[in-house]
Amino acid sequence: MKRAICIGIVMAVIIVATVSFAMMGKDVSLPKDWRSFIHAKSMVIPDKSHDLYGFHHIYVNKKGLDILKKGGKYPEGTIFIGAFYDVITEQDGSIHQGKKLFYVYMKKDKSAADTGGWRYAAFDADGKYLKKDVKKECYGCHAAVKDSDYIFTKFIE
């Protein structure tokens, strides 16, 4: 009897863990049409030791554009994509972007209550999902801008 109860508990834990893992990845994929999103801004972090080193190009889908321009809470389904590229410094002092390094992703999803209502993800240069501790590595920083609905980006005309 004890063995049957233990097996039942183990099975329940496995099922809950599997469902939880599947829910974490729910709708977390690099949208194929992200290049049709609106370019919101670009910036560069040239320090190679920084976690977010590189040229950043930030894009937002149409759902979030008005709020990005005016401020406020983003509607469900808003998506931000950040494309990161290597920083190349030439001997003449010019700086330009090199090869693609990775992507970052945020999607407004009220079911992601433990991360401020946003799903976070990262993808390699080929668009393959990178396993990250999003609560620590993403939300941990974005919590500092809670007043702007966890978004650092300001729209630049």
N, C-alpha and C positions, 0 to 999 in steps of 0.2 A: 504494500500500500504506500509506504513512504517513497519507494522508488518511483511509483506511478505519479505521485504528487510532484516529486523533483523533476521528472521528465516533463510533466505538464508545465511547470514553472519555467524550465529552460526553453521549451517550445514557445511559450507566451513571450518571453524576453526576445527570442529570435524574431518572432513575427513583428513585435512592436518596433524592434530595431530596424528591420527591413522596411516597414512602412514609413518610419521616421526618415530613414535615409532616402527613400523614394520621394517623400514630400520635400526634403531639402533641395532635391534636384528638380522639383516640379517647375516647368517653364524656364529652367535656367540653361539656356543655350544661346550661343552667339547668333543673333538674327542674321539670316542670309542677306537681308536688304539693309543692313545697318549703314551702308554708304549712301543710302537715300535719305537718311536722317539729316537734320539741320545741324550744320557745324556751329557750335556755340562759342568755342574759344580754342586757343592753342597756347601752350606754355612750354618751358624747358627747365628741367632740373639737370644741370650738367655734372653734378657730383656722383661719380660711379658708385660710391659707397651708400648712397641713399636708396631705400627700398623702391622708390618711384622714379629712379633715374630715367632720363630720356626726354625726347620730344613728346608732348602729350597733345593729342587732338581729341577734343571732347565733342560728342554728338548727342543730340536729344531727338526723340521721335516727336511727331506733330502733337501727340497728346499732351506733352509737357511743355511745349514751347511758350504758350501764353503765360503760364505761371513762372517760367524761367525769366521772362521779360518783366513781369509785374510784381512777382513775389507771391507768397502764399503757400498753401498745401497742394502738393501735386496730386492729380487724379490717378486713380487705380489704372495700372497698365502703362504709366510713364516709364520710358526706358532711356537710360544714359549709357553710352558706350565710350570708353576711352581707348584709343589706339596709341600705343607707345612705340617709339622708334629710337634707335641708337643715335647718339650725338657724335657727329664727325667734325673735328676741328682741323682745318687745313693750315699749312705753313703760312699762308698769307693772312691768317687770322679769321677767315670766313668760317662760319658754323652752319652746318646743314644736317638734315636728318639722313640717317643711314637705314639699315635693314630693320624690318619690323621685329619688335621684341616680344610683345604680348598685348592682350586686351584686358580691360576691366569692364564690368557690367553691373548695373543697378536697375532693378525693376520694382516699381511701387506695387506692393502686394500686402494688403492689410492682414493676411494670415501670417506674415512674418513679424509678429508683434515683438519678439525678443530682439529684433534688429531694427527697431524704429519703423516697421512697416515697409521695409525694403529687402529685396533679395539681392545678394551680392554674389559675384562669381569672377573668376579669372580664367583666361584661356591663353594657350601658347600662341606663337606666331602663326601656326597652322589652324587655329581655331579649336584645338582640343582642350577640353575641360581640365583645369588644374585644381587639384584638391587643396583647399585652403581652410584654415580656421577663420571663417568669415566674421565671427563674432569678435575675435581678437584682432585679426589683420585688416579688416575693413571697417566694421561698425565701431571698433574701438576709437578710430580717428574721426569718423563721421559724427559720432556723438557730440563732438565739440561744436558742431554747427547745427544743433537741434532746432534753433530758431529759424533756420532757412530750410526746414524739413530735411535735414541731413545732407544737403547739397552744398558743396564748396563752390561749384561753378557759378559765375556771374556772366550773363549774356553780353557779348561784345559785338556791337554792330559792325 
